[in-house]
Amino acid sequence: MATYEYSCNRCGSFDVKLPIGTAPIAHACPQCSNTARRVYSSPATAFTSPAVAGLRKQEEKSWENPTVVTRVPPEQAAPRPAHPALARLPRP
Ligand SMILES: [Zn+2]
């Protein structure tokens, strides 16, 4: 669904939600039933953080040129105890 904007000469502008690509040039005004013309405006796009934009760009790049891995990455060491007192406890 997409939101399309229409403008009525009497009542002003209003929005109509329709499936993408199905918006007619004119639509009946919900208040006065007069024919309202479609208004073309810029799409409402959300701001994407630079970190997310960079990851998306990296992902799109990997579609054409995926990164080749030649060996299995080494396992990381087990995390150490968070509290120093835990390190003094007897070990089996
Ligand atoms: Zn109207």
PDB file of the backbone (N, CA, C, O) and the ligand in Angstrom, with CONECT records:
HET     ZN  A 101       1
ATOM      1  N   MET A   1       0.841  -1.178   0.000  1.00  0.00           N
ATOM      2  CA  MET A   1       0.000   0.000   0.000  1.00  0.00           C
ATOM      3  C   MET A   1       0.885   1.239   0.000  1.00  0.00           C
ATOM      4  O   MET A   1       1.957   1.263   0.604  1.00  0.00           O
ATOM      5  N   ALA A   2       0.416   2.245  -0.679  1.00  0.00           N
ATOM      6  CA  ALA A   2       1.120   3.524  -0.723  1.00  0.00           C
ATOM      7  C   ALA A   2       0.118   4.631  -0.428  1.00  0.00           C
ATOM      8  O   ALA A   2      -1.085   4.474  -0.640  1.00  0.00           O
ATOM      9  N   THR A   3       0.623   5.729   0.054  1.00  0.00           N
ATOM     10  CA  THR A   3      -0.229   6.875   0.361  1.00  0.00           C
ATOM     11  C   THR A   3      -0.142   7.861  -0.787  1.00  0.00           C
ATOM     12  O   THR A   3       0.945   8.319  -1.140  1.00  0.00           O
ATOM     13  N   TYR A   4      -1.288   8.187  -1.371  1.00  0.00           N
ATOM     14  CA  TYR A   4      -1.352   9.145  -2.477  1.00  0.00           C
ATOM     15  C   TYR A   4      -2.083  10.385  -2.002  1.00  0.00           C
ATOM     16  O   TYR A   4      -3.047  10.300  -1.240  1.00  0.00           O
ATOM     17  N   GLU A   5      -1.619  11.533  -2.457  1.00  0.00           N
ATOM     18  CA  GLU A   5      -2.194  12.802  -2.043  1.00  0.00           C
ATOM     19  C   GLU A   5      -3.083  13.338  -3.155  1.00  0.00           C
ATOM     20  O   GLU A   5      -2.714  13.323  -4.329  1.00  0.00           O
ATOM     21  N   TYR A   6      -4.254  13.809  -2.766  1.00  0.00           N
ATOM     22  CA  TYR A   6      -5.201  14.430  -3.701  1.00  0.00           C
ATOM     23  C   TYR A   6      -5.563  15.798  -3.162  1.00  0.00           C
ATOM     24  O   TYR A   6      -5.463  16.054  -1.962  1.00  0.00           O
ATOM     25  N   SER A   7      -5.991  16.685  -4.071  1.00  0.00           N
ATOM     26  CA  SER A   7      -6.367  18.036  -3.677  1.00  0.00           C
ATOM     27  C   SER A   7      -7.749  18.364  -4.209  1.00  0.00           C
ATOM     28  O   SER A   7      -7.998  18.306  -5.413  1.00  0.00           O
ATOM     29  N   CYS A   8      -8.640  18.708  -3.299  1.00  0.00           N
ATOM     30  CA  CYS A   8      -9.995  19.117  -3.653  1.00  0.00           C
ATOM     31  C   CYS A   8     -10.030  20.646  -3.710  1.00  0.00           C
ATOM     32  O   CYS A   8      -9.440  21.306  -2.854  1.00  0.00           O
ATOM     33  N   ASN A   9     -10.704  21.209  -4.693  1.00  0.00           N
ATOM     34  CA  ASN A   9     -10.786  22.670  -4.816  1.00  0.00           C
ATOM     35  C   ASN A   9     -11.540  23.297  -3.642  1.00  0.00           C
ATOM     36  O   ASN A   9     -11.269  24.443  -3.285  1.00  0.00           O
ATOM     37  N   ARG A  10     -12.456  22.587  -3.051  1.00  0.00           N
ATOM     38  CA  ARG A  10     -13.249  23.143  -1.947  1.00  0.00           C
ATOM     39  C   ARG A  10     -12.639  22.849  -0.578  1.00  0.00           C
ATOM     40  O   ARG A  10     -12.573  23.729   0.280  1.00  0.00           O
ATOM     41  N   CYS A  11     -12.189  21.590  -0.375  1.00  0.00           N
ATOM     42  CA  CYS A  11     -11.819  21.129   0.967  1.00  0.00           C
ATOM     43  C   CYS A  11     -10.314  21.079   1.219  1.00  0.00           C
ATOM     44  O   CYS A  11      -9.884  21.004   2.370  1.00  0.00           O
ATOM     45  N   GLY A  12      -9.535  21.119   0.188  1.00  0.00           N
ATOM     46  CA  GLY A  12      -8.094  21.046   0.385  1.00  0.00           C
ATOM     47  C   GLY A  12      -7.565  19.651   0.103  1.00  0.00           C
ATOM     48  O   GLY A  12      -8.206  18.859  -0.587  1.00  0.00           O
ATOM     49  N   SER A  13      -6.386  19.356   0.644  1.00  0.00           N
ATOM     50  CA  SER A  13      -5.731  18.095   0.314  1.00  0.00           C
ATOM     51  C   SER A  13      -6.136  16.996   1.301  1.00  0.00           C
ATOM     52  O   SER A  13      -6.514  17.261   2.443  1.00  0.00           O
ATOM     53  N   PHE A  14      -6.041  15.757   0.818  1.00  0.00           N
ATOM     54  CA  PHE A  14      -6.303  14.586   1.646  1.00  0.00           C
ATOM     55  C   PHE A  14      -5.501  13.429   1.085  1.00  0.00           C
ATOM     56  O   PHE A  14      -5.079  13.450  -0.071  1.00  0.00           O
ATOM     57  N   ASP A  15      -5.297  12.422   1.913  1.00  0.00           N
ATOM     58  CA  ASP A  15      -4.500  11.257   1.524  1.00  0.00           C
ATOM     59  C   ASP A  15      -5.402  10.045   1.334  1.00  0.00           C
ATOM     60  O   ASP A  15      -6.419   9.884   2.009  1.00  0.00           O
ATOM     61  N   VAL A  16      -4.995   9.198   0.391  1.00  0.00           N
ATOM     62  CA  VAL A  16      -5.711   7.953   0.122  1.00  0.00           C
ATOM     63  C   VAL A  16      -4.680   6.838   0.051  1.00  0.00           C
ATOM     64  O   VAL A  16      -3.669   6.975  -0.637  1.00  0.00           O
ATOM     65  N   LYS A  17      -4.924   5.730   0.758  1.00  0.00           N
ATOM     66  CA  LYS A  17      -4.025   4.576   0.703  1.00  0.00           C
ATOM     67  C   LYS A  17      -4.548   3.599  -0.337  1.00  0.00           C
ATOM     68  O   LYS A  17      -5.681   3.124  -0.258  1.00  0.00           O
ATOM     69  N   LEU A  18      -3.688   3.308  -1.321  1.00  0.00           N
ATOM     70  CA  LEU A  18      -4.041   2.413  -2.418  1.00  0.00           C
ATOM     71  C   LEU A  18      -2.854   1.506  -2.713  1.00  0.00           C
ATOM     72  O   LEU A  18      -1.726   1.840  -2.350  1.00  0.00           O
ATOM     73  N   PRO A  19      -3.079   0.370  -3.364  1.00  0.00           N
ATOM     74  CA  PRO A  19      -1.943  -0.449  -3.792  1.00  0.00           C
ATOM     75  C   PRO A  19      -1.051   0.338  -4.756  1.00  0.00           C
ATOM     76  O   PRO A  19      -1.526   1.182  -5.515  1.00  0.00           O
ATOM     77  N   ILE A  20       0.217   0.052  -4.710  1.00  0.00           N
ATOM     78  CA  ILE A  20       1.185   0.787  -5.534  1.00  0.00           C
ATOM     79  C   ILE A  20       0.844   0.630  -7.011  1.00  0.00           C
ATOM     80  O   ILE A  20       0.612  -0.479  -7.493  1.00  0.00           O
ATOM     81  N   GLY A  21       0.818   1.743  -7.713  1.00  0.00           N
ATOM     82  CA  GLY A  21       0.570   1.748  -9.147  1.00  0.00           C
ATOM     83  C   GLY A  21      -0.896   1.764  -9.533  1.00  0.00           C
ATOM     84  O   GLY A  21      -1.210   1.693 -10.721  1.00  0.00           O
ATOM     85  N   THR A  22      -1.801   1.854  -8.576  1.00  0.00           N
ATOM     86  CA  THR A  22      -3.226   1.826  -8.908  1.00  0.00           C
ATOM     87  C   THR A  22      -3.915   3.161  -8.667  1.00  0.00           C
ATOM     88  O   THR A  22      -5.139   3.244  -8.761  1.00  0.00           O
ATOM     89  N   ALA A  23      -3.152   4.211  -8.359  1.00  0.00           N
ATOM     90  CA  ALA A  23      -3.766   5.502  -8.042  1.00  0.00           C
ATOM     91  C   ALA A  23      -4.300   6.150  -9.314  1.00  0.00           C
ATOM     92  O   ALA A  23      -3.549   6.347 -10.269  1.00  0.00           O
ATOM     93  N   PRO A  24      -5.596   6.486  -9.336  1.00  0.00           N
ATOM     94  CA  PRO A  24      -6.139   7.179 -10.505  1.00  0.00           C
ATOM     95  C   PRO A  24      -5.746   8.650 -10.487  1.00  0.00           C
ATOM     96  O   PRO A  24      -5.302   9.169  -9.462  1.00  0.00           O
ATOM     97  N   ILE A  25      -5.911   9.318 -11.620  1.00  0.00           N
ATOM     98  CA  ILE A  25      -5.568  10.739 -11.720  1.00  0.00           C
ATOM     99  C   ILE A  25      -6.505  11.582 -10.868  1.00  0.00           C
ATOM    100  O   ILE A  25      -6.102  12.604 -10.312  1.00  0.00           O
ATOM    101  N   ALA A  26      -7.766  11.147 -10.769  1.00  0.00           N
ATOM    102  CA  ALA A  26      -8.745  11.867  -9.962  1.00  0.00           C
ATOM    103  C   ALA A  26      -9.397  10.904  -8.982  1.00  0.00           C
ATOM    104  O   ALA A  26      -9.524   9.709  -9.250  1.00  0.00           O
ATOM    105  N   HIS A  27      -9.809  11.451  -7.837  1.00  0.00           N
ATOM    106  CA  HIS A  27     -10.432  10.642  -6.793  1.00  0.00           C
ATOM    107  C   HIS A  27     -11.548  11.474  -6.156  1.00  0.00           C
ATOM    108  O   HIS A  27     -11.432  12.696  -6.068  1.00  0.00           O
ATOM    109  N   ALA A  28     -12.606  10.835  -5.721  1.00  0.00           N
ATOM    110  CA  ALA A  28     -13.709  11.559  -5.092  1.00  0.00           C
ATOM    111  C   ALA A  28     -13.288  12.052  -3.716  1.00  0.00           C
ATOM    112  O   ALA A  28     -12.695  11.310  -2.934  1.00  0.00           O
ATOM    113  N   CYS A  29     -13.595  13.291  -3.432  1.00  0.00           N
ATOM    114  CA  CYS A  29     -13.276  13.876  -2.133  1.00  0.00           C
ATOM    115  C   CYS A  29     -14.128  13.196  -1.061  1.00  0.00           C
ATOM    116  O   CYS A  29     -15.331  13.026  -1.259  1.00  0.00           O
ATOM    117  N   PRO A  30     -13.525  12.795   0.088  1.00  0.00           N
ATOM    118  CA  PRO A  30     -14.308  12.115   1.122  1.00  0.00           C
ATOM    119  C   PRO A  30     -15.306  13.039   1.825  1.00  0.00           C
ATOM    120  O   PRO A  30     -16.228  12.549   2.476  1.00  0.00           O
ATOM    121  N   GLN A  31     -15.146  14.365   1.710  1.00  0.00           N
ATOM    122  CA  GLN A  31     -16.048  15.288   2.409  1.00  0.00           C
ATOM    123  C   GLN A  31     -17.193  15.778   1.521  1.00  0.00           C
ATOM    124  O   GLN A  31     -18.350  15.785   1.943  1.00  0.00           O
ATOM    125  N   CYS A  32     -16.865  16.191   0.277  1.00  0.00           N
ATOM    126  CA  CYS A  32     -17.897  16.785  -0.570  1.00  0.00           C
ATOM    127  C   CYS A  32     -18.179  15.956  -1.821  1.00  0.00           C
ATOM    128  O   CYS A  32     -19.050  16.316  -2.613  1.00  0.00           O
ATOM    129  N   SER A  33     -17.464  14.867  -2.009  1.00  0.00           N
ATOM    130  CA  SER A  33     -17.625  13.982  -3.171  1.00  0.00           C
ATOM    131  C   SER A  33     -17.303  14.667  -4.486  1.00  0.00           C
ATOM    132  O   SER A  33     -17.619  14.133  -5.548  1.00  0.00           O
ATOM    133  N   ASN A  34     -16.694  15.814  -4.440  1.00  0.00           N
ATOM    134  CA  ASN A  34     -16.237  16.503  -5.644  1.00  0.00           C
ATOM    135  C   ASN A  34     -15.002  15.783  -6.186  1.00  0.00           C
ATOM    136  O   ASN A  34     -14.308  15.101  -5.432  1.00  0.00           O
ATOM    137  N   THR A  35     -14.727  15.923  -7.451  1.00  0.00           N
ATOM    138  CA  THR A  35     -13.559  15.293  -8.051  1.00  0.00           C
ATOM    139  C   THR A  35     -12.293  16.037  -7.615  1.00  0.00           C
ATOM    140  O   THR A  35     -12.177  17.247  -7.805  1.00  0.00           O
ATOM    141  N   ALA A  36     -11.360  15.308  -7.037  1.00  0.00           N
ATOM    142  CA  ALA A  36     -10.100  15.890  -6.591  1.00  0.00           C
ATOM    143  C   ALA A  36      -8.980  15.380  -7.477  1.00  0.00           C
ATOM    144  O   ALA A  36      -8.969  14.218  -7.883  1.00  0.00           O
ATOM    145  N   ARG A  37      -8.038  16.265  -7.771  1.00  0.00           N
ATOM    146  CA  ARG A  37      -6.912  15.896  -8.625  1.00  0.00           C
ATOM    147  C   ARG A  37      -5.770  15.347  -7.790  1.00  0.00           C
ATOM    148  O   ARG A  37      -5.567  15.736  -6.640  1.00  0.00           O
ATOM    149  N   ARG A  38      -5.036  14.438  -8.397  1.00  0.00           N
ATOM    150  CA  ARG A  38      -3.891  13.858  -7.706  1.00  0.00           C
ATOM    151  C   ARG A  38      -2.767  14.880  -7.648  1.00  0.00           C
ATOM    152  O   ARG A  38      -2.543  15.619  -8.607  1.00  0.00           O
ATOM    153  N   VAL A  39      -2.064  14.922  -6.526  1.00  0.00           N
ATOM    154  CA  VAL A  39      -0.923  15.804  -6.331  1.00  0.00           C
ATOM    155  C   VAL A  39       0.324  14.932  -6.287  1.00  0.00           C
ATOM    156  O   VAL A  39       0.399  13.973  -5.519  1.00  0.00           O
ATOM    157  N   TYR A  40       1.289  15.272  -7.109  1.00  0.00           N
ATOM    158  CA  TYR A  40       2.547  14.516  -7.138  1.00  0.00           C
ATOM    159  C   TYR A  40       3.543  15.202  -6.217  1.00  0.00           C
ATOM    160  O   TYR A  40       3.877  16.373  -6.398  1.00  0.00           O
ATOM    161  N   SER A  41       4.007  14.460  -5.237  1.00  0.00           N
ATOM    162  CA  SER A  41       4.974  15.008  -4.283  1.00  0.00           C
ATOM    163  C   SER A  41       6.101  14.002  -4.091  1.00  0.00           C
ATOM    164  O   SER A  41       6.045  12.871  -4.574  1.00  0.00           O
ATOM    165  N   SER A  42       7.121  14.447  -3.375  1.00  0.00           N
ATOM    166  CA  SER A  42       8.265  13.567  -3.146  1.00  0.00           C
ATOM    167  C   SER A  42       7.872  12.439  -2.197  1.00  0.00           C
ATOM    168  O   SER A  42       7.051  12.644  -1.303  1.00  0.00           O
ATOM    169  N   PRO A  43       8.441  11.264  -2.377  1.00  0.00           N
ATOM    170  CA  PRO A  43       8.096  10.150  -1.490  1.00  0.00           C
ATOM    171  C   PRO A  43       8.647  10.388  -0.094  1.00  0.00           C
ATOM    172  O   PRO A  43       9.673  11.048   0.076  1.00  0.00           O
ATOM    173  N   ALA A  44       7.967   9.852   0.893  1.00  0.00           N
ATOM    174  CA  ALA A  44       8.412   9.965   2.277  1.00  0.00           C
ATOM    175  C   ALA A  44       9.428   8.862   2.538  1.00  0.00           C
ATOM    176  O   ALA A  44       9.072   7.696   2.704  1.00  0.00           O
ATOM    177  N   THR A  45      10.679   9.244   2.571  1.00  0.00           N
ATOM    178  CA  THR A  45      11.731   8.265   2.823  1.00  0.00           C
ATOM    179  C   THR A  45      12.286   8.488   4.219  1.00  0.00           C
ATOM    180  O   THR A  45      12.345   9.619   4.703  1.00  0.00           O
ATOM    181  N   ALA A  46      12.682   7.428   4.846  1.00  0.00           N
ATOM    182  CA  ALA A  46      13.210   7.500   6.208  1.00  0.00           C
ATOM    183  C   ALA A  46      14.714   7.726   6.162  1.00  0.00           C
ATOM    184  O   ALA A  46      15.380   7.349   5.198  1.00  0.00           O
ATOM    185  N   PHE A  47      15.237   8.342   7.206  1.00  0.00           N
ATOM    186  CA  PHE A  47      16.669   8.561   7.320  1.00  0.00           C
ATOM    187  C   PHE A  47      17.352   7.247   7.678  1.00  0.00           C
ATOM    188  O   PHE A  47      16.905   6.523   8.567  1.00  0.00           O
ATOM    189  N   THR A  48      18.424   6.955   6.984  1.00  0.00           N
ATOM    190  CA  THR A  48      19.206   5.758   7.266  1.00  0.00           C
ATOM    191  C   THR A  48      20.541   6.180   7.850  1.00  0.00           C
ATOM    192  O   THR A  48      21.231   7.030   7.287  1.00  0.00           O
ATOM    193  N   SER A  49      20.908   5.585   8.981  1.00  0.00           N
ATOM    194  CA  SER A  49      22.169   5.951   9.620  1.00  0.00           C
ATOM    195  C   SER A  49      23.329   5.539   8.727  1.00  0.00           C
ATOM    196  O   SER A  49      23.203   4.605   7.934  1.00  0.00           O
ATOM    197  N   PRO A  50      24.471   6.236   8.852  1.00  0.00           N
ATOM    198  CA  PRO A  50      25.637   5.884   8.024  1.00  0.00           C
ATOM    199  C   PRO A  50      26.091   4.440   8.242  1.00  0.00           C
ATOM    200  O   PRO A  50      26.557   3.792   7.305  1.00  0.00           O
ATOM    201  N   ALA A  51      25.959   3.929   9.473  1.00  0.00           N
ATOM    202  CA  ALA A  51      26.386   2.550   9.739  1.00  0.00           C
ATOM    203  C   ALA A  51      25.523   1.552   8.966  1.00  0.00           C
ATOM    204  O   ALA A  51      26.039   0.612   8.361  1.00  0.00           O
ATOM    205  N   VAL A  52      24.207   1.764   8.992  1.00  0.00           N
ATOM    206  CA  VAL A  52      23.304   0.863   8.281  1.00  0.00           C
ATOM    207  C   VAL A  52      23.490   1.018   6.769  1.00  0.00           C
ATOM    208  O   VAL A  52      23.462   0.031   6.034  1.00  0.00           O
ATOM    209  N   ALA A  53      23.677   2.250   6.311  1.00  0.00           N
ATOM    210  CA  ALA A  53      23.876   2.475   4.882  1.00  0.00           C
ATOM    211  C   ALA A  53      25.153   1.782   4.401  1.00  0.00           C
ATOM    212  O   ALA A  53      25.188   1.218   3.307  1.00  0.00           O
ATOM    213  N   GLY A  54      26.210   1.831   5.238  1.00  0.00           N
ATOM    214  CA  GLY A  54      27.462   1.171   4.876  1.00  0.00           C
ATOM    215  C   GLY A  54      27.305  -0.341   4.794  1.00  0.00           C
ATOM    216  O   GLY A  54      27.854  -0.974   3.892  1.00  0.00           O
ATOM    217  N   LEU A  55      26.558  -0.923   5.732  1.00  0.00           N
ATOM    218  CA  LEU A  55      26.335  -2.369   5.708  1.00  0.00           C
ATOM    219  C   LEU A  55      25.506  -2.780   4.491  1.00  0.00           C
ATOM    220  O   LEU A  55      25.766  -3.812   3.873  1.00  0.00           O
ATOM    221  N   ARG A  56      24.509  -1.965   4.156  1.00  0.00           N
ATOM    222  CA  ARG A  56      23.697  -2.277   2.968  1.00  0.00           C
ATOM    223  C   ARG A  56      24.542  -2.200   1.696  1.00  0.00           C
ATOM    224  O   ARG A  56      24.403  -3.031   0.798  1.00  0.00           O
ATOM    225  N   LYS A  57      25.414  -1.202   1.631  1.00  0.00           N
ATOM    226  CA  LYS A  57      26.285  -1.056   0.461  1.00  0.00           C
ATOM    227  C   LYS A  57      27.227  -2.249   0.354  1.00  0.00           C
ATOM    228  O   LYS A  57      27.475  -2.764  -0.736  1.00  0.00           O
ATOM    229  N   GLN A  58      27.754  -2.688   1.513  1.00  0.00           N
ATOM    230  CA  GLN A  58      28.647  -3.846   1.536  1.00  0.00           C
ATOM    231  C   GLN A  58      27.888  -5.104   1.102  1.00  0.00           C
ATOM    232  O   GLN A  58      28.423  -5.934   0.367  1.00  0.00           O
ATOM    233  N   GLU A  59      26.652  -5.238   1.556  1.00  0.00           N
ATOM    234  CA  GLU A  59      25.845  -6.400   1.182  1.00  0.00           C
ATOM    235  C   GLU A  59      25.568  -6.412  -0.321  1.00  0.00           C
ATOM    236  O   GLU A  59      25.691  -7.447  -0.976  1.00  0.00           O
ATOM    237  N   GLU A  60      25.191  -5.239  -0.864  1.00  0.00           N
ATOM    238  CA  GLU A  60      24.918  -5.162  -2.299  1.00  0.00           C
ATOM    239  C   GLU A  60      26.172  -5.462  -3.116  1.00  0.00           C
ATOM    240  O   GLU A  60      26.095  -6.083  -4.177  1.00  0.00           O
ATOM    241  N   LYS A  61      27.324  -5.020  -2.619  1.00  0.00           N
ATOM    242  CA  LYS A  61      28.583  -5.288  -3.317  1.00  0.00           C
ATOM    243  C   LYS A  61      28.883  -6.786  -3.332  1.00  0.00           C
ATOM    244  O   LYS A  61      29.430  -7.303  -4.306  1.00  0.00           O
ATOM    245  N   SER A  62      28.522  -7.488  -2.241  1.00  0.00           N
ATOM    246  CA  SER A  62      28.813  -8.923  -2.157  1.00  0.00           C
ATOM    247  C   SER A  62      27.928  -9.746  -3.095  1.00  0.00           C
ATOM    248  O   SER A  62      28.222 -10.914  -3.352  1.00  0.00           O
ATOM    249  N   TRP A  63      26.846  -9.148  -3.610  1.00  0.00           N
ATOM    250  CA  TRP A  63      26.015  -9.885  -4.559  1.00  0.00           C
ATOM    251  C   TRP A  63      26.804 -10.191  -5.827  1.00  0.00           C
ATOM    252  O   TRP A  63      26.709 -11.287  -6.379  1.00  0.00           O
ATOM    253  N   GLU A  64      27.584  -9.213  -6.283  1.00  0.00           N
ATOM    254  CA  GLU A  64      28.343  -9.372  -7.525  1.00  0.00           C
ATOM    255  C   GLU A  64      29.718  -9.976  -7.264  1.00  0.00           C
ATOM    256  O   GLU A  64      30.178 -10.829  -8.023  1.00  0.00           O
ATOM    257  N   ASN A  65      30.375  -9.537  -6.193  1.00  0.00           N
ATOM    258  CA  ASN A  65      31.726  -9.987  -5.878  1.00  0.00           C
ATOM    259  C   ASN A  65      31.778 -10.459  -4.426  1.00  0.00           C
ATOM    260  O   ASN A  65      32.224  -9.715  -3.552  1.00  0.00           O
ATOM    261  N   PRO A  66      31.326 -11.689  -4.158  1.00  0.00           N
ATOM    262  CA  PRO A  66      31.345 -12.150  -2.765  1.00  0.00           C
ATOM    263  C   PRO A  66      32.767 -12.333  -2.256  1.00  0.00           C
ATOM    264  O   PRO A  66      33.673 -12.678  -3.015  1.00  0.00           O
ATOM    265  N   THR A  67      32.946 -12.100  -0.968  1.00  0.00           N
ATOM    266  CA  THR A  67      34.236 -12.284  -0.334  1.00  0.00           C
ATOM    267  C   THR A  67      34.537 -13.782  -0.253  1.00  0.00           C
ATOM    268  O   THR A  67      33.707 -14.572   0.197  1.00  0.00           O
ATOM    269  N   VAL A  68      35.744 -14.157  -0.698  1.00  0.00           N
ATOM    270  CA  VAL A  68      36.133 -15.568  -0.692  1.00  0.00           C
ATOM    271  C   VAL A  68      36.907 -15.848   0.583  1.00  0.00           C
ATOM    272  O   VAL A  68      37.862 -15.143   0.908  1.00  0.00           O
ATOM    273  N   VAL A  69      36.487 -16.893   1.312  1.00  0.00           N
ATOM    274  CA  VAL A  69      37.154 -17.293   2.542  1.00  0.00           C
ATOM    275  C   VAL A  69      37.995 -18.518   2.229  1.00  0.00           C
ATOM    276  O   VAL A  69      37.487 -19.503   1.693  1.00  0.00           O
ATOM    277  N   THR A  70      39.284 -18.462   2.564  1.00  0.00           N
ATOM    278  CA  THR A  70      40.184 -19.565   2.239  1.00  0.00           C
ATOM    279  C   THR A  70      40.370 -20.535   3.401  1.00  0.00           C
ATOM    280  O   THR A  70      40.826 -21.661   3.200  1.00  0.00           O
ATOM    281  N   ARG A  71      40.019 -20.107   4.621  1.00  0.00           N
ATOM    282  CA  ARG A  71      40.146 -21.012   5.766  1.00  0.00           C
ATOM    283  C   ARG A  71      39.106 -20.631   6.808  1.00  0.00           C
ATOM    284  O   ARG A  71      38.533 -19.542   6.778  1.00  0.00           O
ATOM    285  N   VAL A  72      38.878 -21.563   7.736  1.00  0.00           N
ATOM    286  CA  VAL A  72      37.909 -21.322   8.797  1.00  0.00           C
ATOM    287  C   VAL A  72      38.517 -20.335   9.786  1.00  0.00           C
ATOM    288  O   VAL A  72      39.672 -20.501  10.179  1.00  0.00           O
ATOM    289  N   PRO A  73      37.779 -19.322  10.194  1.00  0.00           N
ATOM    290  CA  PRO A  73      38.337 -18.370  11.161  1.00  0.00           C
ATOM    291  C   PRO A  73      38.621 -19.056  12.490  1.00  0.00           C
ATOM    292  O   PRO A  73      37.879 -19.953  12.890  1.00  0.00           O
ATOM    293  N   PRO A  74      39.707 -18.641  13.197  1.00  0.00           N
ATOM    294  CA  PRO A  74      40.050 -19.293  14.476  1.00  0.00           C
ATOM    295  C   PRO A  74      38.979 -19.042  15.524  1.00  0.00           C
ATOM    296  O   PRO A  74      38.308 -18.011  15.548  1.00  0.00           O
ATOM    297  N   GLU A  75      38.853 -20.060  16.406  1.00  0.00           N
ATOM    298  CA  GLU A  75      37.874 -19.921  17.483  1.00  0.00           C
ATOM    299  C   GLU A  75      38.387 -18.908  18.493  1.00  0.00           C
ATOM    300  O   GLU A  75      39.588 -18.814  18.748  1.00  0.00           O
ATOM    301  N   GLN A  76      37.477 -18.169  19.051  1.00  0.00           N
ATOM    302  CA  GLN A  76      37.869 -17.192  20.055  1.00  0.00           C
ATOM    303  C   GLN A  76      37.924 -17.878  21.416  1.00  0.00           C
ATOM    304  O   GLN A  76      37.192 -18.833  21.677  1.00  0.00           O
ATOM    305  N   ALA A  77      38.815 -17.369  22.287  1.00  0.00           N
ATOM    306  CA  ALA A  77      38.954 -17.928  23.630  1.00  0.00           C
ATOM    307  C   ALA A  77      37.668 -17.707  24.415  1.00  0.00           C
ATOM    308  O   ALA A  77      36.916 -16.766  24.161  1.00  0.00           O
ATOM    309  N   ALA A  78      37.434 -18.601  25.379  1.00  0.00           N
ATOM    310  CA  ALA A  78      36.248 -18.471  26.218  1.00  0.00           C
ATOM    311  C   ALA A  78      36.334 -17.183  27.029  1.00  0.00           C
ATOM    312  O   ALA A  78      37.426 -16.794  27.444  1.00  0.00           O
ATOM    313  N   PRO A  79      35.223 -16.526  27.260  1.00  0.00           N
ATOM    314  CA  PRO A  79      35.266 -15.267  28.017  1.00  0.00           C
ATOM    315  C   PRO A  79      35.701 -15.506  29.452  1.00  0.00           C
ATOM    316  O   PRO A  79      35.340 -16.508  30.068  1.00  0.00           O
ATOM    317  N   ARG A  80      36.475 -14.578  29.968  1.00  0.00           N
ATOM    318  CA  ARG A  80      36.968 -14.687  31.339  1.00  0.00           C
ATOM    319  C   ARG A  80      35.860 -14.275  32.295  1.00  0.00           C
ATOM    320  O   ARG A  80      34.940 -13.556  31.904  1.00  0.00           O
ATOM    321  N   PRO A  81      35.937 -14.733  33.572  1.00  0.00           N
ATOM    322  CA  PRO A  81      34.916 -14.342  34.549  1.00  0.00           C
ATOM    323  C   PRO A  81      34.866 -12.826  34.701  1.00  0.00           C
ATOM    324  O   PRO A  81      35.889 -12.142  34.692  1.00  0.00           O
ATOM    325  N   ALA A  82      33.661 -12.334  34.837  1.00  0.00           N
ATOM    326  CA  ALA A  82      33.481 -10.899  34.916  1.00  0.00           C
ATOM    327  C   ALA A  82      33.944 -10.328  36.251  1.00  0.00           C
ATOM    328  O   ALA A  82      34.486  -9.224  36.290  1.00  0.00           O
ATOM    329  N   HIS A  83      33.742 -11.050  37.334  1.00  0.00           N
ATOM    330  CA  HIS A  83      34.088 -10.552  38.660  1.00  0.00           C
ATOM    331  C   HIS A  83      35.408 -11.173  39.100  1.00  0.00           C
ATOM    332  O   HIS A  83      35.584 -12.379  38.929  1.00  0.00           O
ATOM    333  N   PRO A  84      36.360 -10.395  39.668  1.00  0.00           N
ATOM    334  CA  PRO A  84      37.662 -10.960  40.070  1.00  0.00           C
ATOM    335  C   PRO A  84      37.542 -12.065  41.110  1.00  0.00           C
ATOM    336  O   PRO A  84      38.371 -12.975  41.125  1.00  0.00           O
ATOM    337  N   ALA A  85      36.544 -12.015  41.975  1.00  0.00           N
ATOM    338  CA  ALA A  85      36.395 -13.045  43.006  1.00  0.00           C
ATOM    339  C   ALA A  85      36.087 -14.402  42.380  1.00  0.00           C
ATOM    340  O   ALA A  85      36.434 -15.435  42.954  1.00  0.00           O
ATOM    341  N   LEU A  86      35.453 -14.419  41.232  1.00  0.00           N
ATOM    342  CA  LEU A  86      35.147 -15.682  40.556  1.00  0.00           C
ATOM    343  C   LEU A  86      36.428 -16.396  40.111  1.00  0.00           C
ATOM    344  O   LEU A  86      36.458 -17.624  40.031  1.00  0.00           O
ATOM    345  N   ALA A  87      37.478 -15.632  39.824  1.00  0.00           N
ATOM    346  CA  ALA A  87      38.741 -16.247  39.386  1.00  0.00           C
ATOM    347  C   ALA A  87      39.437 -16.966  40.544  1.00  0.00           C
ATOM    348  O   ALA A  87      40.245 -17.861  40.293  1.00  0.00           O
ATOM    349  N   ARG A  88      39.153 -16.606  41.819  1.00  0.00           N
ATOM    350  CA  ARG A  88      39.791 -17.229  42.988  1.00  0.00           C
ATOM    351  C   ARG A  88      39.061 -18.482  43.452  1.00  0.00           C
ATOM    352  O   ARG A  88      39.549 -19.168  44.350  1.00  0.00           O
ATOM    353  N   LEU A  89      37.945 -18.792  42.890  1.00  0.00           N
ATOM    354  CA  LEU A  89      37.214 -19.980  43.298  1.00  0.00           C
ATOM    355  C   LEU A  89      37.993 -21.231  42.894  1.00  0.00           C
ATOM    356  O   LEU A  89      38.683 -21.226  41.875  1.00  0.00           O
ATOM    357  N   PRO A  90      37.887 -22.319  43.697  1.00  0.00           N
ATOM    358  CA  PRO A  90      38.618 -23.548  43.364  1.00  0.00           C
ATOM    359  C   PRO A  90      38.147 -24.130  42.029  1.00  0.00           C
ATOM    360  O   PRO A  90      36.961 -24.106  41.700  1.00  0.00           O
ATOM    361  N   ARG A  91      39.099 -24.646  41.286  1.00  0.00           N
ATOM    362  CA  ARG A  91      38.819 -25.241  39.975  1.00  0.00           C
ATOM    363  C   ARG A  91      38.856 -26.757  40.100  1.00  0.00           C
ATOM    364  O   ARG A  91      39.610 -27.276  40.924  1.00  0.00           O
ATOM    365  N   PRO A  92      38.103 -27.454  39.347  1.00  0.00           N
ATOM    366  CA  PRO A  92      38.142 -28.933  39.397  1.00  0.00           C
ATOM    367  C   PRO A  92      39.445 -29.483  38.834  1.00  0.00           C
ATOM    368  O   PRO A  92      39.639 -30.699  38.802  1.00  0.00           O
TER     369      PRO A  92
HETATM  370 ZN    ZN A 101     -13.983  18.250  -1.168  1.00  0.00          ZN2+
END
